[in-house]
Amino acid sequence: MIKVSEVCKRFSTVEALKGVSLEVTQREIVAIVGKSGAGKSTLLQILGTLMPADSGKIEIAGKDISQLSERELATFRNQHIGFVFQFHHLLPEFTALENVMMPALIGGQSQAEARKRAVELLDLVGLADRMTHKPVELSGGEQQRVAIARALVCRPSVVLADEPTGNLDSTNRDEIQHLLMDLRDRFDQTIVMVTHDMTLADSVDRKIVMSDGRIL
């Protein structure tokens, strides 16, 4: 599902990634761990097409993303990549249902299609009775469930998660961990996450350790 070959990235005098290569198979949940500054978030942003690599090759779902224009990247990102962030990034003026629908509407789905899919996902993540609530009315764990539902609404090839349990207490962390496993099993989902949560990292299929811009 993901193939990264000799990817390098430099910021001024800092080499953030030094020839990183890895492969992730479909249905695999991979955790990328390492100290701050190891290059984890840079790699995740490049995988998410949010930042270009300086060199190397990245294939996602069989597509070489380095060959895509900005417009093609935006379309590819919408159709193939779901994002889950530590701080949720939900739109405060919209309800949980509207937040989940948003990527589908941007991708050109009809209001009815987007709503049907969003309702199904919110029910699946245990928020059937919270759909009309705005983010401020939801707990941190509930907001993260909305964010996970939003990441899945366009049926992406890959879900990328940046510290998905970083702001949660142990109970909510465990619930999100089990939810991610369940969603993988239901949808054959491929998930790559960056995390400092070693309990979460030790529970997934594979743990990748990075240090100083390299995979150890």
C-alpha positions in Angstrom: 0.0 0.0 0.0 2.9 2.4 0.8 6.4 2.1 -0.7 9.0 4.7 0.3 12.4 4.6 -1.4 15.5 6.7 -0.3 13.5 9.8 0.7 15.5 12.8 1.8 14.3 16.1 3.2 16.4 19.1 4.2 15.4 22.3 6.0 18.2 24.9 5.6 21.2 23.2 7.2 19.2 20.5 8.9 18.8 17.1 7.3 15.4 15.9 8.5 15.3 12.7 6.5 18.4 10.9 5.3 17.5 8.3 2.8 14.4 6.8 4.4 13.0 3.6 2.9 10.0 1.5 4.1 7.0 -0.5 3.0 3.6 -0.9 4.6 1.2 -3.5 3.4 -2.6 -3.3 3.2 -4.4 -3.8 6.6 -1.2 -3.2 8.5 -1.1 -0.8 11.5 2.3 0.7 11.9 3.6 3.0 14.6 6.6 5.3 14.0 8.3 6.2 17.3 11.5 8.1 18.3 12.6 11.2 20.1 11.5 14.7 19.1 13.5 15.8 16.0 13.9 12.2 14.7 12.0 13.0 11.5 8.8 11.2 12.3 6.4 14.1 11.7 8.3 15.2 8.5 7.9 11.7 7.1 4.2 11.6 8.0 3.7 15.0 6.3 5.5 13.8 3.1 3.4 10.6 3.1 0.3 12.7 3.4 1.4 14.8 0.4 1.4 17.9 2.6 5.1 18.5 2.0 7.3 17.4 -1.0 10.4 15.3 -0.5 13.7 16.7 -1.9 14.5 13.4 -3.4 13.4 9.7 -3.4 10.2 8.1 -4.5 6.9 7.5 -2.7 4.1 5.2 -4.0 0.7 5.1 -2.3 -1.9 2.7 -3.6 0.3 2.1 -6.7 0.6 5.8 -7.5 3.9 7.7 -7.6 2.9 10.9 -5.9 6.0 12.7 -6.9 4.6 12.8 -10.5 1.4 14.6 -9.5 0.7 18.3 -10.0 -0.6 20.4 -7.0 -4.2 20.0 -8.3 -3.8 16.2 -8.8 -2.2 16.0 -5.3 -5.2 17.7 -3.7 -7.6 15.3 -5.5 -5.4 12.3 -4.5 -5.2 13.4 -0.9 -9.0 13.8 -0.7 -9.7 10.4 -2.2 -6.9 8.2 -0.8 -5.6 9.7 2.5 -7.4 10.2 5.8 -5.9 12.3 8.5 -6.2 12.1 12.3 -4.5 14.8 14.3 -3.6 15.2 18.0 -5.7 18.4 18.3 -8.6 17.1 16.2 -8.9 20.2 14.0 -12.7 20.1 14.0 -14.5 23.1 12.6 -16.1 24.7 15.7 -19.1 26.2 14.0 -20.2 22.8 12.6 -21.8 19.8 14.3 -20.1 16.4 14.5 -22.2 15.2 11.5 -21.3 18.2 9.4 -17.6 17.9 10.3 -17.5 14.3 9.1 -19.4 15.1 6.0 -17.1 17.9 4.9 -14.3 15.9 3.1 -17.0 14.0 1.2 -18.7 17.2 0.1 -15.3 18.7 -1.0 -14.7 15.5 -2.9 -17.9 16.0 -4.9 -20.3 13.6 -3.2 -23.9 14.6 -3.0 -25.3 15.9 0.3 -27.4 12.7 0.7 -24.4 10.4 0.0 -22.1 12.3 2.4 -24.8 12.4 5.1 -25.5 8.7 4.8 -21.8 7.7 5.1 -21.2 10.2 8.0 -24.2 8.8 9.9 -22.9 5.3 9.5 -19.5 6.1 10.7 -20.6 8.2 13.7 -22.8 5.3 14.7 -19.8 2.9 14.3 -17.6 5.0 16.5 -20.3 5.2 19.2 -21.6 8.7 18.7 -25.0 8.0 17.3 -26.5 10.2 20.0 -24.0 13.1 19.6 -24.2 13.9 15.9 -25.8 17.3 16.3 -23.4 18.4 19.0 -20.7 20.9 18.1 -17.0 20.2 19.1 -17.2 22.4 22.3 -20.0 20.2 23.5 -17.9 17.0 23.1 -15.3 15.5 25.3 -11.7 15.1 24.1 -12.3 11.4 23.4 -15.5 12.1 21.6 -13.8 14.8 19.4 -11.1 12.3 18.5 -13.8 9.8 17.5 -15.4 12.4 15.2 -11.9 13.0 13.7 -11.5 9.3 13.0 -14.9 9.1 11.4 -14.0 12.2 9.3 -10.8 10.5 8.2 -12.7 7.5 6.9 -15.6 9.2 5.2 -14.0 9.1 1.7 -13.0 5.5 2.1 -9.2 6.3 1.9 -6.5 3.9 1.0 -4.4 5.0 4.0 -5.1 6.7 7.3 -2.3 8.8 8.7 -2.5 9.7 12.4 -0.3 12.2 14.3 -0.3 11.5 18.0 -3.9 10.2 17.9 -3.9 9.6 21.7 -1.6 12.5 22.7 -4.3 14.6 24.5 -6.3 11.7 26.0 -6.5 10.2 29.4 -5.7 6.4 29.8 -9.3 5.4 29.5 -10.0 7.3 26.2 -6.6 6.2 24.9 -7.5 2.6 25.3 -10.8 3.2 23.7 -9.2 4.9 20.7 -6.6 2.1 20.4 -9.4 -0.6 20.3 -11.4 1.5 17.8 -8.5 1.8 15.4 -8.0 -2.0 15.5 -11.7 -2.6 14.9 -11.8 -0.2 12.0 -8.8 -1.9 10.4 -10.6 -5.2 10.7 -13.9 -3.9 9.3 -12.5 -1.9 6.4 -9.2 -3.6 5.6 -7.7 -0.2 6.5 -4.0 0.6 6.4 -2.9 2.9 9.3 0.4 4.7 9.9 0.7 6.7 13.1 3.4 8.8 14.8 3.2 8.4 18.5 5.1 8.9 21.8 2.6 6.6 23.4 4.6 3.4 23.8 1.6 1.4 25.1 -0.2 2.2 21.8 3.0 1.6 19.7 3.5 -1.8 21.4 -0.1 -2.9 20.6 0.0 -2.5 16.8 1.3 -4.8 14.1 4.8 -3.2 13.7 6.8 -0.5 15.4 9.3 1.5 13.4 12.0 3.4 15.4 13.5 6.6 13.9 16.5 8.5 15.1 18.3 11.5 13.5 16.4 11.2 10.2 16.9 7.5 9.7 15.0 4.3 10.4 17.0 2.2 12.9 
